[in-house]
């Protein structure tokens, strides 16, 4: 994949992560929120975070000199 496609995909994943973060914050603000839904959102956020890290590594690899 070229850098432009990787950058676009990375930005899309970051946007999705922000949306999940907002949804999770809204759920946590509710006193009787659904624990299963909160756990599902947290897992989704972690999965996205991992995907973001992989793409960031592809775009900006660590070069040991």
HTML snippet that shows the backbone in 3Dmol.js (N, CA, C, O; Angstrom):
<script src="https://3Dmol.org/build/3Dmol-min.js"></script>
<div id="view" style="width:600px;height:400px;position:relative"></div>
<script>
const pdb = `
ATOM      1  N   UNK A   1       0.841  -1.176   0.000  1.00  0.00           N
ATOM      2  CA  UNK A   1       0.000   0.000   0.000  1.00  0.00           C
ATOM      3  C   UNK A   1       0.885   1.238   0.000  1.00  0.00           C
ATOM      4  O   UNK A   1       1.915   1.272   0.673  1.00  0.00           O
ATOM      5  N   UNK A   2       0.482   2.252  -0.754  1.00  0.00           N
ATOM      6  CA  UNK A   2       1.320   3.451  -0.761  1.00  0.00           C
ATOM      7  C   UNK A   2       1.012   4.324   0.453  1.00  0.00           C
ATOM      8  O   UNK A   2       0.036   4.100   1.169  1.00  0.00           O
ATOM      9  N   UNK A   3       1.868   5.325   0.667  1.00  0.00           N
ATOM     10  CA  UNK A   3       1.760   6.163   1.868  1.00  0.00           C
ATOM     11  C   UNK A   3       0.450   6.927   1.943  1.00  0.00           C
ATOM     12  O   UNK A   3      -0.089   7.117   3.033  1.00  0.00           O
ATOM     13  N   UNK A   4      -0.077   7.373   0.796  1.00  0.00           N
ATOM     14  CA  UNK A   4      -1.337   8.117   0.808  1.00  0.00           C
ATOM     15  C   UNK A   4      -2.492   7.240   1.271  1.00  0.00           C
ATOM     16  O   UNK A   4      -3.335   7.679   2.053  1.00  0.00           O
ATOM     17  N   UNK A   5      -2.531   6.011   0.793  1.00  0.00           N
ATOM     18  CA  UNK A   5      -3.588   5.091   1.224  1.00  0.00           C
ATOM     19  C   UNK A   5      -3.444   4.730   2.698  1.00  0.00           C
ATOM     20  O   UNK A   5      -4.434   4.642   3.423  1.00  0.00           O
ATOM     21  N   UNK A   6      -2.203   4.523   3.134  1.00  0.00           N
ATOM     22  CA  UNK A   6      -1.964   4.219   4.539  1.00  0.00           C
ATOM     23  C   UNK A   6      -2.380   5.386   5.430  1.00  0.00           C
ATOM     24  O   UNK A   6      -2.987   5.188   6.482  1.00  0.00           O
ATOM     25  N   UNK A   7      -2.051   6.596   5.003  1.00  0.00           N
ATOM     26  CA  UNK A   7      -2.423   7.776   5.781  1.00  0.00           C
ATOM     27  C   UNK A   7      -3.935   7.937   5.864  1.00  0.00           C
ATOM     28  O   UNK A   7      -4.474   8.270   6.919  1.00  0.00           O
ATOM     29  N   UNK A   8      -4.614   7.698   4.750  1.00  0.00           N
ATOM     30  CA  UNK A   8      -6.070   7.809   4.735  1.00  0.00           C
ATOM     31  C   UNK A   8      -6.696   6.750   5.636  1.00  0.00           C
ATOM     32  O   UNK A   8      -7.628   7.043   6.386  1.00  0.00           O
ATOM     33  N   UNK A   9      -6.193   5.533   5.567  1.00  0.00           N
ATOM     34  CA  UNK A   9      -6.709   4.446   6.409  1.00  0.00           C
ATOM     35  C   UNK A   9      -6.438   4.742   7.884  1.00  0.00           C
ATOM     36  O   UNK A   9      -7.283   4.488   8.744  1.00  0.00           O
ATOM     37  N   UNK A  10      -5.249   5.281   8.165  1.00  0.00           N
ATOM     38  CA  UNK A  10      -4.882   5.626   9.529  1.00  0.00           C
ATOM     39  C   UNK A  10      -5.826   6.687  10.094  1.00  0.00           C
ATOM     40  O   UNK A  10      -6.270   6.584  11.238  1.00  0.00           O
ATOM     41  N   UNK A  11      -6.126   7.690   9.300  1.00  0.00           N
ATOM     42  CA  UNK A  11      -7.034   8.750   9.755  1.00  0.00           C
ATOM     43  C   UNK A  11      -8.444   8.214   9.969  1.00  0.00           C
ATOM     44  O   UNK A  11      -9.131   8.631  10.902  1.00  0.00           O
ATOM     45  N   UNK A  12      -8.877   7.300   9.119  1.00  0.00           N
ATOM     46  CA  UNK A  12     -10.205   6.699   9.279  1.00  0.00           C
ATOM     47  C   UNK A  12     -10.270   5.892  10.571  1.00  0.00           C
ATOM     48  O   UNK A  12     -11.270   5.945  11.287  1.00  0.00           O
ATOM     49  N   UNK A  13      -9.222   5.153  10.868  1.00  0.00           N
ATOM     50  CA  UNK A  13      -9.185   4.369  12.107  1.00  0.00           C
ATOM     51  C   UNK A  13      -9.170   5.283  13.335  1.00  0.00           C
ATOM     52  O   UNK A  13      -9.824   4.995  14.337  1.00  0.00           O
ATOM     53  N   UNK A  14      -8.426   6.377  13.251  1.00  0.00           N
ATOM     54  CA  UNK A  14      -8.390   7.322  14.371  1.00  0.00           C
ATOM     55  C   UNK A  14      -9.765   7.952  14.599  1.00  0.00           C
ATOM     56  O   UNK A  14     -10.185   8.139  15.741  1.00  0.00           O
ATOM     57  N   UNK A  15     -10.459   8.275  13.511  1.00  0.00           N
ATOM     58  CA  UNK A  15     -11.803   8.853  13.635  1.00  0.00           C
ATOM     59  C   UNK A  15     -12.758   7.847  14.274  1.00  0.00           C
ATOM     60  O   UNK A  15     -13.562   8.204  15.136  1.00  0.00           O
ATOM     61  N   UNK A  16     -12.664   6.594  13.848  1.00  0.00           N
ATOM     62  CA  UNK A  16     -13.508   5.550  14.424  1.00  0.00           C
ATOM     63  C   UNK A  16     -13.195   5.358  15.915  1.00  0.00           C
ATOM     64  O   UNK A  16     -14.097   5.126  16.720  1.00  0.00           O
ATOM     65  N   UNK A  17     -11.918   5.456  16.268  1.00  0.00           N
ATOM     66  CA  UNK A  17     -11.500   5.332  17.661  1.00  0.00           C
ATOM     67  C   UNK A  17     -12.093   6.469  18.498  1.00  0.00           C
ATOM     68  O   UNK A  17     -12.545   6.246  19.621  1.00  0.00           O
ATOM     69  N   UNK A  18     -12.089   7.692  17.947  1.00  0.00           N
ATOM     70  CA  UNK A  18     -12.675   8.831  18.667  1.00  0.00           C
ATOM     71  C   UNK A  18     -14.174   8.646  18.875  1.00  0.00           C
ATOM     72  O   UNK A  18     -14.703   8.990  19.932  1.00  0.00           O
ATOM     73  N   UNK A  19     -14.856   8.106  17.874  1.00  0.00           N
ATOM     74  CA  UNK A  19     -16.296   7.858  17.984  1.00  0.00           C
ATOM     75  C   UNK A  19     -16.569   6.839  19.089  1.00  0.00           C
ATOM     76  O   UNK A  19     -17.455   7.035  19.920  1.00  0.00           O
ATOM     77  N   UNK A  20     -15.803   5.756  19.089  1.00  0.00           N
ATOM     78  CA  UNK A  20     -15.975   4.743  20.136  1.00  0.00           C
ATOM     79  C   UNK A  20     -15.675   5.320  21.519  1.00  0.00           C
ATOM     80  O   UNK A  20     -16.335   4.972  22.498  1.00  0.00           O
ATOM     81  N   UNK A  21     -14.688   6.193  21.593  1.00  0.00           N
ATOM     82  CA  UNK A  21     -14.343   6.826  22.854  1.00  0.00           C
ATOM     83  C   UNK A  21     -15.507   7.667  23.371  1.00  0.00           C
ATOM     84  O   UNK A  21     -15.817   7.647  24.562  1.00  0.00           O
ATOM     85  N   UNK A  22     -16.142   8.401  22.473  1.00  0.00           N
ATOM     86  CA  UNK A  22     -17.293   9.217  22.870  1.00  0.00           C
ATOM     87  C   UNK A  22     -18.466   8.347  23.304  1.00  0.00           C
ATOM     88  O   UNK A  22     -19.150   8.662  24.278  1.00  0.00           O
ATOM     89  N   UNK A  23     -18.697   7.257  22.585  1.00  0.00           N
ATOM     90  CA  UNK A  23     -19.776   6.344  22.957  1.00  0.00           C
ATOM     91  C   UNK A  23     -19.513   5.721  24.326  1.00  0.00           C
ATOM     92  O   UNK A  23     -20.424   5.590  25.144  1.00  0.00           O
ATOM     93  N   UNK A  24     -18.281   5.345  24.562  1.00  0.00           N
ATOM     94  CA  UNK A  24     -17.923   4.744  25.843  1.00  0.00           C
ATOM     95  C   UNK A  24     -18.088   5.755  26.978  1.00  0.00           C
ATOM     96  O   UNK A  24     -18.588   5.413  28.049  1.00  0.00           O
ATOM     97  N   UNK A  25     -17.670   6.987  26.746  1.00  0.00           N
ATOM     98  CA  UNK A  25     -17.822   8.023  27.770  1.00  0.00           C
ATOM     99  C   UNK A  25     -19.297   8.254  28.085  1.00  0.00           C
ATOM    100  O   UNK A  25     -19.662   8.441  29.246  1.00  0.00           O
ATOM    101  N   UNK A  26     -20.137   8.241  27.067  1.00  0.00           N
ATOM    102  CA  UNK A  26     -21.573   8.420  27.287  1.00  0.00           C
ATOM    103  C   UNK A  26     -22.149   7.263  28.098  1.00  0.00           C
ATOM    104  O   UNK A  26     -22.978   7.470  28.984  1.00  0.00           O
ATOM    105  N   UNK A  27     -21.707   6.049  27.794  1.00  0.00           N
ATOM    106  CA  UNK A  27     -22.183   4.887  28.544  1.00  0.00           C
ATOM    107  C   UNK A  27     -21.726   4.937  29.999  1.00  0.00           C
ATOM    108  O   UNK A  27     -22.481   4.596  30.910  1.00  0.00           O
ATOM    109  N   UNK A  28     -20.498   5.361  30.205  1.00  0.00           N
ATOM    110  CA  UNK A  28     -19.962   5.401  31.565  1.00  0.00           C
ATOM    111  C   UNK A  28     -20.634   6.487  32.391  1.00  0.00           C
ATOM    112  O   UNK A  28     -20.653   6.406  33.619  1.00  0.00           O
ATOM    113  N   UNK A  29     -21.179   7.493  31.738  1.00  0.00           N
ATOM    114  CA  UNK A  29     -21.868   8.564  32.454  1.00  0.00           C
ATOM    115  C   UNK A  29     -23.230   8.106  32.976  1.00  0.00           C
ATOM    116  O   UNK A  29     -23.771   8.689  33.915  1.00  0.00           O
ATOM    117  N   UNK A  30     -23.774   7.063  32.362  1.00  0.00           N
ATOM    118  CA  UNK A  30     -25.055   6.529  32.805  1.00  0.00           C
ATOM    119  C   UNK A  30     -24.838   5.638  34.029  1.00  0.00           C
ATOM    120  O   UNK A  30     -23.956   4.778  34.023  1.00  0.00           O
ATOM    121  N   UNK A  31     -25.642   5.842  35.079  1.00  0.00           N
ATOM    122  CA  UNK A  31     -25.429   5.049  36.300  1.00  0.00           C
ATOM    123  C   UNK A  31     -25.715   3.552  36.129  1.00  0.00           C
ATOM    124  O   UNK A  31     -25.050   2.728  36.756  1.00  0.00           O
ATOM    125  N   UNK A  32     -26.675   3.197  35.308  1.00  0.00           N
ATOM    126  CA  UNK A  32     -27.028   1.785  35.119  1.00  0.00           C
ATOM    127  C   UNK A  32     -26.708   1.321  33.704  1.00  0.00           C
ATOM    128  O   UNK A  32     -27.529   0.679  33.049  1.00  0.00           O
ATOM    129  N   UNK A  33     -25.515   1.650  33.246  1.00  0.00           N
ATOM    130  CA  UNK A  33     -25.165   1.291  31.867  1.00  0.00           C
ATOM    131  C   UNK A  33     -24.913  -0.211  31.730  1.00  0.00           C
ATOM    132  O   UNK A  33     -24.608  -0.898  32.704  1.00  0.00           O
ATOM    133  N   UNK A  34     -25.042  -0.686  30.532  1.00  0.00           N
ATOM    134  CA  UNK A  34     -24.875  -2.101  30.210  1.00  0.00           C
ATOM    135  C   UNK A  34     -23.382  -2.461  30.246  1.00  0.00           C
ATOM    136  O   UNK A  34     -22.597  -1.952  29.446  1.00  0.00           O
ATOM    137  N   UNK A  35     -23.006  -3.324  31.160  1.00  0.00           N
ATOM    138  CA  UNK A  35     -21.602  -3.705  31.321  1.00  0.00           C
ATOM    139  C   UNK A  35     -21.066  -4.448  30.096  1.00  0.00           C
ATOM    140  O   UNK A  35     -19.903  -4.283  29.730  1.00  0.00           O
ATOM    141  N   UNK A  36     -21.894  -5.249  29.477  1.00  0.00           N
ATOM    142  CA  UNK A  36     -21.450  -5.991  28.288  1.00  0.00           C
ATOM    143  C   UNK A  36     -21.166  -5.040  27.128  1.00  0.00           C
ATOM    144  O   UNK A  36     -20.200  -5.222  26.387  1.00  0.00           O
ATOM    145  N   UNK A  37     -22.005  -4.041  26.980  1.00  0.00           N
ATOM    146  CA  UNK A  37     -21.790  -3.058  25.915  1.00  0.00           C
ATOM    147  C   UNK A  37     -20.515  -2.265  26.169  1.00  0.00           C
ATOM    148  O   UNK A  37     -19.760  -1.982  25.240  1.00  0.00           O
ATOM    149  N   UNK A  38     -20.278  -1.911  27.417  1.00  0.00           N
ATOM    150  CA  UNK A  38     -19.049  -1.189  27.760  1.00  0.00           C
ATOM    151  C   UNK A  38     -17.822  -2.038  27.450  1.00  0.00           C
ATOM    152  O   UNK A  38     -16.838  -1.536  26.906  1.00  0.00           O
ATOM    153  N   UNK A  39     -17.876  -3.306  27.789  1.00  0.00           N
ATOM    154  CA  UNK A  39     -16.752  -4.208  27.519  1.00  0.00           C
ATOM    155  C   UNK A  39     -16.532  -4.364  26.021  1.00  0.00           C
ATOM    156  O   UNK A  39     -15.392  -4.397  25.557  1.00  0.00           O
ATOM    157  N   UNK A  40     -17.626  -4.460  25.261  1.00  0.00           N
ATOM    158  CA  UNK A  40     -17.518  -4.589  23.805  1.00  0.00           C
ATOM    159  C   UNK A  40     -16.852  -3.349  23.204  1.00  0.00           C
ATOM    160  O   UNK A  40     -15.984  -3.460  22.338  1.00  0.00           O
ATOM    161  N   UNK A  41     -17.266  -2.174  23.670  1.00  0.00           N
ATOM    162  CA  UNK A  41     -16.678  -0.938  23.165  1.00  0.00           C
ATOM    163  C   UNK A  41     -15.189  -0.847  23.523  1.00  0.00           C
ATOM    164  O   UNK A  41     -14.379  -0.407  22.708  1.00  0.00           O
ATOM    165  N   UNK A  42     -14.840  -1.258  24.725  1.00  0.00           N
ATOM    166  CA  UNK A  42     -13.433  -1.226  25.133  1.00  0.00           C
ATOM    167  C   UNK A  42     -12.590  -2.165  24.272  1.00  0.00           C
ATOM    168  O   UNK A  42     -11.482  -1.813  23.869  1.00  0.00           O
ATOM    169  N   UNK A  43     -13.116  -3.359  23.991  1.00  0.00           N
ATOM    170  CA  UNK A  43     -12.377  -4.298  23.130  1.00  0.00           C
ATOM    171  C   UNK A  43     -12.218  -3.736  21.727  1.00  0.00           C
ATOM    172  O   UNK A  43     -11.156  -3.873  21.120  1.00  0.00           O
ATOM    173  N   UNK A  44     -13.259  -3.108  21.210  1.00  0.00           N
ATOM    174  CA  UNK A  44     -13.190  -2.515  19.875  1.00  0.00           C
ATOM    175  C   UNK A  44     -12.152  -1.399  19.835  1.00  0.00           C
ATOM    176  O   UNK A  44     -11.385  -1.282  18.879  1.00  0.00           O
ATOM    177  N   UNK A  45     -12.138  -0.583  20.882  1.00  0.00           N
ATOM    178  CA  UNK A  45     -11.137   0.494  20.953  1.00  0.00           C
ATOM    179  C   UNK A  45      -9.723  -0.072  20.975  1.00  0.00           C
ATOM    180  O   UNK A  45      -8.835   0.450  20.302  1.00  0.00           O
ATOM    181  N   UNK A  46      -9.509  -1.138  21.744  1.00  0.00           N
ATOM    182  CA  UNK A  46      -8.178  -1.744  21.810  1.00  0.00           C
ATOM    183  C   UNK A  46      -7.763  -2.338  20.468  1.00  0.00           C
ATOM    184  O   UNK A  46      -6.608  -2.225  20.059  1.00  0.00           O
ATOM    185  N   UNK A  47      -8.717  -2.971  19.789  1.00  0.00           N
ATOM    186  CA  UNK A  47      -8.426  -3.541  18.467  1.00  0.00           C
ATOM    187  C   UNK A  47      -8.035  -2.429  17.499  1.00  0.00           C
ATOM    188  O   UNK A  47      -7.078  -2.573  16.737  1.00  0.00           O
ATOM    189  N   UNK A  48      -8.774  -1.320  17.528  1.00  0.00           N
ATOM    190  CA  UNK A  48      -8.446  -0.192  16.659  1.00  0.00           C
ATOM    191  C   UNK A  48      -7.077   0.390  17.010  1.00  0.00           C
ATOM    192  O   UNK A  48      -6.297   0.745  16.126  1.00  0.00           O
ATOM    193  N   UNK A  49      -6.799   0.483  18.308  1.00  0.00           N
ATOM    194  CA  UNK A  49      -5.504   1.007  18.743  1.00  0.00           C
ATOM    195  C   UNK A  49      -4.363   0.155  18.195  1.00  0.00           C
ATOM    196  O   UNK A  49      -3.341   0.686  17.761  1.00  0.00           O
ATOM    197  N   UNK A  50      -4.536  -1.160  18.214  1.00  0.00           N
ATOM    198  CA  UNK A  50      -3.520  -2.056  17.657  1.00  0.00           C
ATOM    199  C   UNK A  50      -3.363  -1.853  16.152  1.00  0.00           C
ATOM    200  O   UNK A  50      -2.243  -1.820  15.642  1.00  0.00           O
ATOM    201  N   UNK A  51      -4.478  -1.719  15.447  1.00  0.00           N
ATOM    202  CA  UNK A  51      -4.423  -1.493  13.998  1.00  0.00           C
ATOM    203  C   UNK A  51      -3.743  -0.159  13.693  1.00  0.00           C
ATOM    204  O   UNK A  51      -2.969  -0.058  12.741  1.00  0.00           O
ATOM    205  N   UNK A  52      -4.029   0.856  14.494  1.00  0.00           N
ATOM    206  CA  UNK A  52      -3.407   2.166  14.317  1.00  0.00           C
ATOM    207  C   UNK A  52      -1.898   2.052  14.514  1.00  0.00           C
ATOM    208  O   UNK A  52      -1.125   2.623  13.743  1.00  0.00           O
ATOM    209  N   UNK A  53      -1.481   1.326  15.530  1.00  0.00           N
ATOM    210  CA  UNK A  53      -0.050   1.163  15.802  1.00  0.00           C
ATOM    211  C   UNK A  53       0.658   0.468  14.643  1.00  0.00           C
ATOM    212  O   UNK A  53       1.772   0.844  14.279  1.00  0.00           O
ATOM    213  N   UNK A  54       0.019  -0.541  14.066  1.00  0.00           N
ATOM    214  CA  UNK A  54       0.617  -1.260  12.934  1.00  0.00           C
ATOM    215  C   UNK A  54       0.787  -0.317  11.741  1.00  0.00           C
ATOM    216  O   UNK A  54       1.843  -0.300  11.107  1.00  0.00           O
ATOM    217  N   UNK A  55      -0.239   0.459  11.439  1.00  0.00           N
ATOM    218  CA  UNK A  55      -0.147   1.383  10.307  1.00  0.00           C
ATOM    219  C   UNK A  55       0.879   2.479  10.560  1.00  0.00           C
ATOM    220  O   UNK A  55       1.598   2.873   9.642  1.00  0.00           O
ATOM    221  N   UNK A  56       0.955   2.977  11.794  1.00  0.00           N
ATOM    222  CA  UNK A  56       1.959   3.990  12.115  1.00  0.00           C
ATOM    223  C   UNK A  56       3.363   3.431  11.928  1.00  0.00           C
ATOM    224  O   UNK A  56       4.254   4.133  11.450  1.00  0.00           O
ATOM    225  N   UNK A  57       3.563   2.165  12.304  1.00  0.00           N
ATOM    226  CA  UNK A  57       4.864   1.530  12.116  1.00  0.00           C
ATOM    227  C   UNK A  57       5.197   1.379  10.635  1.00  0.00           C
ATOM    228  O   UNK A  57       6.354   1.523  10.240  1.00  0.00           O
ATOM    229  N   UNK A  58       4.193   1.091   9.819  1.00  0.00           N
ATOM    230  CA  UNK A  58       4.421   0.976   8.377  1.00  0.00           C
ATOM    231  C   UNK A  58       4.777   2.333   7.778  1.00  0.00           C
ATOM    232  O   UNK A  58       5.635   2.419   6.898  1.00  0.00           O
ATOM    233  N   UNK A  59       4.125   3.385   8.249  1.00  0.00           N
ATOM    234  CA  UNK A  59       4.392   4.720   7.710  1.00  0.00           C
ATOM    235  C   UNK A  59       5.712   5.285   8.214  1.00  0.00           C
ATOM    236  O   UNK A  59       6.441   5.937   7.466  1.00  0.00           O
ATOM    237  N   UNK A  60       6.017   5.032   9.485  1.00  0.00           N
ATOM    238  CA  UNK A  60       7.217   5.591  10.104  1.00  0.00           C
ATOM    239  C   UNK A  60       7.994   4.500  10.822  1.00  0.00           C
ATOM    240  O   UNK A  60       7.991   4.435  12.052  1.00  0.00           O
ATOM    241  N   UNK A  61       8.663   3.639  10.052  1.00  0.00           N
ATOM    242  CA  UNK A  61       9.387   2.532  10.710  1.00  0.00           C
ATOM    243  C   UNK A  61      10.587   3.054  11.507  1.00  0.00           C
ATOM    244  O   UNK A  61      11.220   4.044  11.142  1.00  0.00           O
ATOM    245  N   UNK A  62      10.874   2.352  12.605  1.00  0.00           N
ATOM    246  CA  UNK A  62      12.060   2.674  13.392  1.00  0.00           C
ATOM    247  C   UNK A  62      13.269   2.104  12.669  1.00  0.00           C
ATOM    248  O   UNK A  62      13.363   0.900  12.428  1.00  0.00           O
ATOM    249  N   UNK A  63      14.183   2.990  12.330  1.00  0.00           N
ATOM    250  CA  UNK A  63      15.401   2.541  11.631  1.00  0.00           C
ATOM    251  C   UNK A  63      16.559   2.636  12.620  1.00  0.00           C
ATOM    252  O   UNK A  63      16.924   3.718  13.082  1.00  0.00           O
ATOM    253  N   UNK A  64      17.112   1.496  12.925  1.00  0.00           N
ATOM    254  CA  UNK A  64      18.236   1.459  13.846  1.00  0.00           C
ATOM    255  C   UNK A  64      19.511   1.580  13.024  1.00  0.00           C
ATOM    256  O   UNK A  64      19.810   0.753  12.163  1.00  0.00           O
ATOM    257  N   UNK A  65      20.252   2.645  13.325  1.00  0.00           N
ATOM    258  CA  UNK A  65      21.479   2.902  12.557  1.00  0.00           C
ATOM    259  C   UNK A  65      22.679   2.315  13.257  1.00  0.00           C
ATOM    260  O   UNK A  65      23.799   2.430  12.761  1.00  0.00           O
TER     261      UNK A  65
END
`;
const viewer = $3Dmol.createViewer("view");
viewer.addModel(pdb, "pdb");
viewer.setStyle({}, {cartoon: {color: "spectrum"}});
viewer.zoomTo();
viewer.render();
</script>
